[in-house]
């Protein structure tokens, strides 16, 4: 628990099962949970799957960002 946004029980369970949250920002600018994966190795493939599900094939331009918190190697 670092940011104070989760209760101690949620933080404990997340650490116990090595859960990694996938978050997004909605049109109003709110951070919303999208999914959770277990283990770092599952994170990137799941994020790429979410992109494929949500981005129309005919889209030619896309603006996106990746934010990391003490995991720059994963963000790169």
C-alpha positions in Angstrom: 0.0 0.0 0.0 1.7 3.2 -1.2 -0.8 5.8 -2.2 -3.5 5.3 0.4 -6.1 4.5 -2.2 -6.6 0.9 -1.1 -7.5 -0.5 2.2 -5.0 -2.7 4.0 -7.0 -5.8 3.2 -7.0 -5.0 -0.5 -3.3 -4.2 -0.5 -2.6 -7.5 1.3 -4.6 -9.6 -1.2 -3.1 -7.8 -4.1 0.5 -8.4 -2.9 -0.3 -12.0 -1.9 -1.6 -12.9 -5.4 0.8 -10.5 -7.2 -2.1 -8.6 -8.8 -1.3 -5.8 -11.2 -4.1 -3.3 -12.0 -4.7 -2.1 -15.5 -6.1 1.4 -15.4 -7.5 3.8 -18.0 -8.6 7.5 -18.1 -12.2 8.0 -19.2 -13.5 11.0 -21.3 -14.1 13.0 -18.1 -10.6 12.5 -16.9 -11.4 9.9 -14.2 -9.0 7.0 -13.6 -11.0 3.8 -13.9 -10.0 0.2 -13.4 -10.1 -1.9 -16.6 -8.7 -5.3 -15.5 -6.2 -7.0 -13.2 -3.6 -9.6 -14.1 -1.5 -11.9 -12.0 2.2 -11.6 -12.4 4.2 -9.0 -14.4 4.7 -11.4 -17.3 0.9 -11.4 -18.1 0.7 -7.6 -18.0 2.0 -6.6 -21.4 0.1 -9.3 -23.4 -3.2 -8.3 -21.7 -2.7 -4.6 -22.3 -2.0 -5.4 -26.0 -5.2 -7.5 -26.1 -7.2 -4.6 -24.6 -5.8 -2.3 -27.3 -6.9 -4.7 -30.0 -10.4 -5.0 -28.5 -11.0 -1.3 -28.1 -9.3 0.3 -31.1 -11.2 0.2 -34.4 -9.2 -1.4 -37.2 -9.9 1.5 -39.5 -8.3 4.0 -37.1 -5.2 5.5 -38.8 -4.0 7.8 -36.0 -3.9 7.1 -32.3 -2.6 9.1 -29.4 -1.8 7.2 -26.3 0.5 7.3 -23.3 2.0 4.8 -20.9 2.6 5.7 -17.3 4.9 3.8 -15.0 5.4 3.9 -11.3 8.9 2.7 -10.4 8.8 0.2 -13.4 10.4 2.1 -16.2 11.8 -1.1 -17.8 8.2 -2.4 -18.2 6.9 0.9 -19.6 9.7 1.1 -22.2 
